[in-house]
Amino acid sequence: MKKIKSLKIDQSGVTLIELLITVAVLGILISLAVPSFTSTIERRRLEGAAEELYSYLQFARSESIKRATDVRVYFTNTAGADWCYGLKVNATCDCTETDSTQSDYCEIDGVKKIVNQDDHQGITINGSSQPFSGWFAFDNRRGTAESGGVTFINSYEIRVAVSTLGRIRVCGNNDTALPDLIAYDAC
């Protein structure tokens, strides 16, 4: 008969002191990383608000030319944190209206077209008056427009501007523009 050798298995583990040191080091690393994540989240929220208005204005311009009539963008309560805007074809609309059966409900072809501060937490709009004199529309033949813009603010600033030729762009406001993200031209 063959003799079977017994295998000896070394048992090793982690001591309580080693575990506590690892948790402490991990805690320090997380506490150093959180502020940079907070800053990145703020910048992304601001960028999202500006890009959404940019896309709504592009949509209004193209729909206006396609339909050969005004597609208007209405702004309400834009001084500070209580703001909204909405789109409607050749009619006034109230972006605070929640009843879709009302004639001043902001919609196009039965689809709600409203953006407000609840969609972009912590974002305010600069200025004590309505941007674009309260509403905005592109010329339905040439796509030209009244020049103006909206500045979105949290800890940073970013602006959506429209030129008289109808060019829509997102731009930074020099020192308060978004650092280390998409490089927007200066306004």
PLY file of the C-alpha trace (Angstrom):
ply
format ascii 1.0
element vertex 187
property float x
property float y
property float z
element edge 186
property int vertex1
property int vertex2
end_header
0.00 0.00 0.00
0.96 3.47 -0.77
1.23 5.93 1.99
-0.68 9.19 1.40
1.09 12.30 2.50
-0.98 14.76 4.42
-1.12 18.25 3.10
-0.49 21.07 5.49
-2.43 24.24 4.65
-1.18 27.53 6.01
-3.99 29.64 7.30
-3.46 33.34 7.08
-5.78 36.28 7.41
-6.03 39.95 8.12
-5.64 41.22 11.61
-8.00 43.75 13.08
-5.24 46.41 13.12
-4.51 45.89 9.41
-8.21 46.19 8.62
-8.57 49.43 10.63
-5.54 50.97 8.90
-6.97 50.07 5.48
-10.37 51.59 6.34
-8.70 54.77 7.66
-6.60 55.20 4.49
-9.69 54.58 2.33
-11.63 57.20 4.33
-8.89 59.78 3.81
-8.81 59.12 0.05
-12.60 59.43 -0.23
-12.65 62.69 1.76
-10.07 64.13 -0.65
-12.02 63.05 -3.74
-15.54 64.21 -2.75
-14.99 67.97 -3.28
-13.73 67.43 -6.82
-16.76 65.24 -7.59
-19.07 67.93 -6.22
-17.45 70.53 -8.46
-17.74 68.22 -11.48
-21.42 67.57 -10.77
-22.09 71.33 -10.51
-20.35 71.97 -13.81
-22.22 69.14 -15.54
-25.58 70.43 -14.28
-24.81 73.90 -15.60
-23.64 72.51 -18.91
-26.82 70.43 -19.15
-29.08 73.46 -18.61
-27.25 75.46 -21.28
-27.18 72.61 -23.79
-30.91 71.99 -23.30
-31.78 75.62 -24.07
-29.40 75.45 -27.05
-31.26 72.41 -28.40
-34.68 74.04 -27.82
-33.56 77.15 -29.73
-32.18 75.00 -32.58
-35.48 73.12 -32.66
-37.48 76.38 -32.70
-35.36 77.71 -35.57
-35.68 74.60 -37.73
-39.40 74.16 -37.02
-40.04 77.83 -37.81
-38.39 77.50 -41.22
-40.03 74.11 -41.90
-43.53 75.31 -40.95
-43.10 78.81 -42.48
-44.48 80.34 -39.28
-43.17 81.44 -35.90
-42.21 78.89 -33.29
-41.86 80.96 -30.16
-39.84 80.39 -27.02
-41.44 82.04 -23.95
-39.47 82.81 -20.79
-41.10 83.38 -17.40
-39.82 84.56 -14.00
-36.21 84.55 -15.03
-34.85 86.65 -12.17
-33.07 84.12 -10.01
-33.97 80.53 -9.22
-37.67 80.57 -10.20
-37.55 80.27 -13.99
-39.01 78.34 -16.92
-39.35 78.45 -20.68
-41.61 76.76 -23.20
-42.27 76.50 -26.95
-45.44 76.96 -28.97
-46.24 77.34 -32.67
-47.34 80.89 -33.53
-49.12 81.51 -30.23
-48.39 82.60 -26.69
-47.75 80.03 -24.02
-47.25 80.01 -20.27
-44.56 77.61 -19.09
-46.12 77.56 -15.61
-49.39 76.15 -17.03
-49.80 72.48 -16.07
-53.21 71.76 -17.66
-52.58 70.49 -21.19
-56.16 71.35 -22.23
-55.55 75.08 -21.79
-54.81 77.18 -24.89
-51.66 78.68 -23.34
-50.08 75.28 -22.54
-46.61 75.06 -24.11
-46.67 72.18 -26.58
-45.93 71.38 -30.20
-47.91 68.67 -32.00
-49.29 67.44 -28.67
-45.84 67.09 -27.04
-45.06 69.10 -23.90
-42.24 71.60 -24.53
-41.47 73.06 -21.09
-38.22 73.30 -19.12
-38.05 74.76 -15.61
-35.76 75.12 -12.62
-36.92 71.76 -11.25
-35.24 70.11 -14.25
-31.92 71.76 -13.35
-31.47 71.94 -9.57
-29.26 74.74 -8.25
-29.21 76.67 -11.54
-30.33 80.30 -11.68
-30.68 82.68 -14.59
-28.95 86.05 -14.48
-30.86 89.25 -14.90
-33.86 91.02 -13.45
-35.73 91.18 -16.76
-36.94 88.57 -19.20
-34.32 87.45 -21.74
-35.22 88.28 -25.31
-37.96 90.64 -23.96
-39.91 87.68 -22.54
-40.27 85.69 -25.75
-38.20 84.85 -28.74
-38.78 83.72 -32.33
-36.68 83.21 -35.45
-37.63 84.71 -38.82
-39.40 81.88 -40.60
-37.86 82.67 -44.01
-34.22 83.32 -43.22
-33.75 81.98 -39.71
-32.49 85.37 -38.49
-33.36 86.61 -35.02
-33.25 89.33 -32.41
-29.86 89.08 -30.71
-29.75 88.23 -27.04
-29.04 85.45 -24.64
-29.50 83.75 -21.32
-26.80 83.27 -18.67
-27.09 80.21 -16.43
-25.35 80.41 -13.04
-24.41 78.18 -10.13
-20.80 78.49 -8.90
-19.89 78.99 -12.56
-21.50 80.81 -15.49
-22.34 79.76 -19.00
-24.30 81.67 -21.64
-26.52 80.67 -24.54
-26.39 83.50 -27.08
-28.20 84.16 -30.35
-26.82 86.55 -32.99
-28.90 88.63 -35.39
-27.99 86.14 -38.13
-29.68 83.39 -36.09
-26.49 81.68 -34.97
-26.98 79.97 -31.61
-23.96 79.24 -29.48
-22.96 78.28 -25.97
-20.14 80.38 -24.60
-18.27 80.95 -21.37
-18.07 84.15 -19.37
-14.29 84.40 -18.97
-13.16 83.65 -15.37
-16.44 82.10 -14.26
-16.80 79.84 -17.29
-16.58 76.10 -16.96
-12.98 75.08 -16.36
-11.65 71.70 -17.46
-14.73 70.73 -19.44
-15.80 71.32 -23.00
-13.90 74.39 -24.15
-16.55 77.00 -24.91
-15.44 80.16 -26.67
-15.57 83.38 -24.67
-18.77 85.39 -25.10
0 1
1 2
2 3
3 4
4 5
5 6
6 7
7 8
8 9
9 10
10 11
11 12
12 13
13 14
14 15
15 16
16 17
17 18
18 19
19 20
20 21
21 22
22 23
23 24
24 25
25 26
26 27
27 28
28 29
29 30
30 31
31 32
32 33
33 34
34 35
35 36
36 37
37 38
38 39
39 40
40 41
41 42
42 43
43 44
44 45
45 46
46 47
47 48
48 49
49 50
50 51
51 52
52 53
53 54
54 55
55 56
56 57
57 58
58 59
59 60
60 61
61 62
62 63
63 64
64 65
65 66
66 67
67 68
68 69
69 70
70 71
71 72
72 73
73 74
74 75
75 76
76 77
77 78
78 79
79 80
80 81
81 82
82 83
83 84
84 85
85 86
86 87
87 88
88 89
89 90
90 91
91 92
92 93
93 94
94 95
95 96
96 97
97 98
98 99
99 100
100 101
101 102
102 103
103 104
104 105
105 106
106 107
107 108
108 109
109 110
110 111
111 112
112 113
113 114
114 115
115 116
116 117
117 118
118 119
119 120
120 121
121 122
122 123
123 124
124 125
125 126
126 127
127 128
128 129
129 130
130 131
131 132
132 133
133 134
134 135
135 136
136 137
137 138
138 139
139 140
140 141
141 142
142 143
143 144
144 145
145 146
146 147
147 148
148 149
149 150
150 151
151 152
152 153
153 154
154 155
155 156
156 157
157 158
158 159
159 160
160 161
161 162
162 163
163 164
164 165
165 166
166 167
167 168
168 169
169 170
170 171
171 172
172 173
173 174
174 175
175 176
176 177
177 178
178 179
179 180
180 181
181 182
182 183
183 184
184 185
185 186
